Amino acid sequence: MSEQVLIDGFARRVDYLRMSVTDRCDFRCVYCMAEDMQFLPRQRVLTLEEIYQLAESFVALGTRKIRLTGGEPLIRPGVVQLCEKIAALPGLRELCMTTNGSQLAKLAGPLFDAGVKRLNISLDCLDPQRFRELTRTGDLAQVIKGIDAANQAGFRNTKLNCVVMKGRNDHEINDLVSFAIDRNLDISFIEEMPLGTIDEHSRAESFFASSQVRERIAERYTLIDSAESTQGPSRYWRLAEAPQIRLGFISPHSHNFCGTCNRVRLTVEGRLLLCLGNEHSVDLKAVLRSHPGQPERLEKAIIEAMKLKPYRHNFEVNDDVQVIRFMNMTGG
């Protein structure tokens, strides 16, 4: 295979791939899905072997970090074995996963042993009733048990992801920071993104900017700006009172992070998304299935796809749907 690197039309090196292994999830989070979701038919979903072949080609083209996402990746049978195969690819520096934590109590140890380096775990609040309302089906106690299992399994630099919504969970911001400190976890606060049509709430009315989150945290803690990076979109800060953890802020509306974007996403139906906030994409499943056993054809299609990567997204703070696909279709 070739020894190339992926460069987009704006001279940005693309070396980080987020791969969805399923569009299905055991939660129905209000900002991510409709309550009654229609999932993909099985035949439209990539097989685990196809996901591995795609990972292999991307790593051959210079990808150094892969994050497995969903839906909820840990509900897909065989995902631990897939992790083991991808983690062993020569040249890959880091295999990570984003999860809702519901399955970690039983799978944290096997994932760590398989070579997964880091976990991002979604946690939007610490009130069991509100957690159930926001996730529609989730059990907070089970998620916390999973977080503790990840720590016990040996995971380090685990990060909590919290989508902040005004009037829903913004009053819990410092409780979540305190929870992260107690368990030695990093935490990122995320502005809600306009992906998919929802009727559960108004995104414009629930918008809570990263600057407002920092103001709330500053009521209890001393924030110190940091230049650290994990190759993702988070801008990091430290706390004087707990310098061992990082606070991240993902601000697609208020602090656009596109200029240094090094990421692409692969949906579970094999569509390569060149931008989270645009519909530019290439059907890699069609290439894979039309030319089996020809990785050079797949690599060529990936290289050509970089020309479609736009400079930035154009998210707006209103109730218009800029992108019709839900986050579970995009890959977390």
C-alpha positions in Angstrom: 0.0 0.0 0.0 1.0 3.6 -0.5 2.8 5.7 2.0 0.9 8.9 1.5 -0.7 11.5 3.7 -4.1 13.1 3.2 -4.1 16.9 2.5 -7.3 18.8 1.8 -7.7 21.8 -0.5 -6.7 24.2 2.3 -3.3 22.5 3.0 -4.7 20.9 6.2 -3.3 17.5 7.0 -6.2 15.1 7.7 -5.0 12.4 10.1 -8.0 11.8 12.4 -10.9 9.5 11.4 -14.1 9.1 13.4 -15.8 5.9 12.4 -19.4 4.9 13.2 -19.9 1.2 13.8 -23.7 1.5 14.2 -26.5 4.0 13.9 -28.4 2.2 16.7 -28.4 3.2 20.3 -30.0 2.1 23.6 -30.6 5.8 24.5 -32.8 8.4 22.7 -31.1 11.6 23.8 -33.3 14.6 23.1 -30.6 16.6 21.2 -29.4 13.6 19.2 -32.5 11.6 18.1 -36.2 11.7 17.6 -38.1 9.6 20.1 -39.3 7.2 17.4 -36.2 6.6 15.3 -36.0 4.7 12.0 -32.7 2.8 11.8 -30.9 1.6 8.8 -31.7 -1.9 7.4 -28.9 -4.4 8.1 -27.9 -4.7 4.4 -27.1 -1.0 4.2 -24.7 -1.2 7.2 -21.0 -2.0 6.7 -19.8 -5.4 8.0 -17.2 -5.4 10.7 -14.7 -6.7 8.1 -15.5 -3.8 5.8 -15.0 -1.3 8.7 -11.6 -2.9 9.4 -10.7 -2.7 5.7 -11.6 1.0 5.7 -9.6 1.6 8.8 -6.6 -0.2 7.3 -6.7 2.0 4.2 -7.0 5.2 6.2 -4.0 4.3 8.4 -2.0 3.4 5.2 -2.8 7.0 4.1 -1.4 8.6 7.3 -4.3 8.4 9.7 -2.9 8.3 13.2 -6.0 8.6 15.4 -9.2 6.7 15.0 -12.3 7.2 17.2 -15.1 4.6 17.1 -18.5 6.0 17.6 -22.2 5.3 17.0 -25.1 5.5 17.8 -23.8 3.5 20.7 -20.8 1.5 19.5 -20.8 -1.0 22.4 -24.2 -2.5 21.5 -22.8 -3.8 18.2 -21.8 -7.5 18.5 -18.2 -8.1 17.8 -17.0 -4.6 18.5 -14.4 -5.6 21.0 -12.8 -7.9 18.5 -12.9 -5.1 15.9 -11.1 -2.8 18.3 -8.4 -5.4 18.8 -7.8 -5.6 15.0 -7.8 -1.9 14.4 -5.6 -1.2 17.5 -2.9 -3.5 16.0 -2.6 -1.6 12.7 1.0 -0.5 12.2 1.2 3.3 12.3 -1.9 4.0 14.3 -1.0 6.0 17.4 -4.4 6.0 19.2 -7.7 4.1 19.1 -10.4 5.8 21.1 -14.1 5.4 21.6 -17.1 7.6 22.4 -19.8 5.8 24.4 -22.8 6.6 26.5 -21.4 4.4 29.2 -24.3 2.0 29.5 -22.3 -1.1 28.6 -19.0 -0.2 30.3 -19.6 -2.1 33.5 -19.1 -5.3 31.6 -17.0 -4.2 28.6 -14.5 -1.6 30.0 -11.9 -4.3 30.9 -12.2 -6.1 27.5 -11.9 -2.8 25.7 -8.8 -1.8 27.6 -7.2 -5.3 26.9 -8.1 -4.9 23.2 -6.0 -1.8 22.9 -8.5 1.1 23.1 -6.4 4.0 24.6 -9.0 6.5 25.7 -12.8 6.8 26.3 -15.2 9.8 25.9 -18.3 9.1 28.0 -21.5 11.2 27.5 -22.9 12.5 30.8 -25.3 15.5 30.7 -26.5 15.6 34.3 -26.3 13.9 37.7 -30.0 13.9 38.6 -31.5 10.4 37.9 -34.9 11.7 36.9 -33.5 14.5 34.6 -31.1 12.0 33.2 -34.0 9.8 32.2 -35.8 12.7 30.7 -32.8 13.8 28.6 -31.9 10.3 27.4 -35.6 9.0 27.4 -34.3 5.5 28.3 -31.0 5.9 30.2 -30.2 4.7 33.8 -27.8 7.1 35.5 -26.7 4.6 38.1 -25.6 2.2 35.3 -23.6 4.9 33.5 -21.8 5.9 36.7 -21.1 2.2 37.4 -19.6 2.1 33.8 -17.5 5.2 34.5 -16.0 3.6 37.6 -15.4 0.4 35.7 -13.4 2.3 33.1 -11.2 3.8 35.9 -10.7 0.4 37.5 -9.9 -1.2 34.1 -6.9 1.2 33.7 -8.2 3.9 31.4 -6.6 7.3 31.9 -7.5 10.7 30.6 -11.1 9.6 30.3 -13.3 12.5 29.3 -16.9 13.3 30.1 -19.0 15.0 27.3 -21.8 17.2 28.4 -24.2 19.0 26.0 -25.4 22.1 27.9 -29.0 23.2 27.4 -30.4 26.3 29.1 -33.1 25.5 31.5 -32.5 21.8 31.3 -29.1 21.1 32.8 -27.1 24.4 33.0 -27.6 24.5 36.7 -25.6 21.3 37.1 -22.5 22.5 35.4 -20.4 22.9 38.6 -21.8 19.6 40.0 -20.5 17.9 36.9 -17.1 19.6 37.3 -17.0 18.4 40.9 -17.9 14.9 39.8 -15.1 15.0 37.2 -12.6 16.2 39.9 -13.6 13.4 42.3 -13.0 10.7 39.7 -10.0 12.3 38.1 -11.8 12.7 34.7 -11.5 15.4 32.0 -14.7 17.0 31.0 -15.9 18.9 27.9 -18.9 21.1 27.6 -20.6 21.2 24.2 -22.8 23.7 22.5 -25.8 21.9 21.0 -25.5 21.3 17.2 -28.3 21.7 14.7 -28.3 18.1 13.3 -31.6 16.5 12.5 -35.2 17.7 12.9 -36.4 17.6 16.5 -39.6 18.7 18.1 -38.8 18.0 21.8 -37.4 21.5 22.4 -36.3 24.7 20.7 -32.6 24.7 20.0 -32.6 28.5 19.8 -34.2 28.8 23.2 -32.0 26.1 24.8 -28.7 27.5 23.4 -26.1 28.0 26.1 -22.8 29.4 24.9 -19.4 28.1 26.1 -18.6 31.6 27.4 -21.7 31.3 29.7 -20.5 27.9 30.9 -17.1 29.4 31.8 -18.8 32.2 33.7 -20.8 29.6 35.7 -17.6 27.6 36.5 -15.8 30.8 37.5 -18.3 31.3 40.3 -16.7 28.3 42.1 -13.3 27.7 40.4 -10.4 29.6 39.0 -10.0 28.9 35.2 -6.5 28.9 33.6 -6.4 29.0 29.8 -4.4 26.2 28.2 -2.9 25.6 24.7 -3.2 21.8 25.0 -4.8 19.7 22.3 -6.0 16.1 21.8 -6.4 16.6 18.0 -10.1 17.2 18.4 -12.2 20.4 18.4 -12.0 21.1 22.2 -10.4 24.2 23.5 -8.9 23.3 26.9 -8.6 25.1 30.3 -7.3 24.0 33.6 -8.5 24.7 37.2 -6.2 26.2 39.8 -8.1 24.1 42.4 -7.7 20.8 40.5 -4.9 21.1 37.9 -4.8 17.4 37.2 -8.0 17.6 35.0 -8.8 19.4 31.8 -11.9 21.3 31.0 -12.8 21.4 27.3 -15.2 23.6 25.4 -16.6 22.6 22.0 -18.1 25.7 20.6 -19.3 25.2 17.0 -21.4 28.4 17.2 -19.5 30.8 19.4 -15.9 29.9 18.7 -15.6 28.3 15.3 -12.9 25.6 15.3 -12.8 24.8 11.5 -9.5 26.6 10.5 -7.4 23.8 11.9 -9.8 20.9 11.2 -7.9 17.6 10.7 -10.9 15.3 10.9 -13.3 13.3 8.6 -16.1 11.0 9.6 -17.2 7.7 8.2 -20.9 6.7 8.7 -21.9 3.1 9.3 -23.3 2.9 5.8 -19.9 3.8 4.4 -20.4 7.4 3.5 -17.3 9.6 4.1 -18.4 12.9 5.5 -15.9 15.7 4.9 -17.5 18.1 7.4 -19.8 17.7 10.4 -21.9 20.7 9.3 -22.1 20.1 5.6 -23.5 17.4 3.3 -20.3 16.9 1.3 -19.7 13.2 1.1 -18.3 10.2 -0.8 -19.8 6.7 -0.9 -16.8 4.5 0.1 -19.0 1.4 0.6 -19.8 1.4 -3.1 -16.0 1.5 -3.9 -15.3 -1.2 -1.4 -18.0 -3.5 -2.7 -17.4 -2.8 -6.4 -13.7 -3.5 -6.1 -13.1 -6.2 -3.5 -9.5 -7.0 -2.7 -8.3 -3.8 -4.4 -7.3 -1.5 -1.6 -5.6 0.8 -4.1 -9.0 1.7 -5.6 -10.3 2.6 -2.1 -7.2 4.7 -1.3 -7.6 6.6 -4.5 -11.2 7.4 -3.7 -10.2 8.6 -0.2 -7.4 10.8 -1.6 -9.8 12.3 -4.2 -12.5 12.9 -1.5 -10.2 15.4 0.3 -10.9 17.9 -2.5 -14.5 18.1 -1.3 -13.6 19.0 2.3 -15.0 22.6 2.8 -13.1 25.2 4.9 -15.8 25.5 7.5 -19.4 24.7 8.6 -22.1 27.3 8.8 -24.1 26.5 11.9 -26.6 29.1 13.0 -28.2 29.6 16.4 -31.8 29.2 15.4 -34.4 26.4 14.9 -33.5 26.0 11.2 -32.1 22.5 10.4 -28.8 23.1 8.6 -28.1 19.3 8.3 -31.0 16.9 8.1 -29.1 13.8 9.4 -29.2 13.1 13.1 -26.0 12.8 15.1 -26.5 9.0 15.4 -26.2 8.9 11.6 -23.2 11.2 11.5 -21.2 9.3 14.1 -20.8 11.0 17.4 
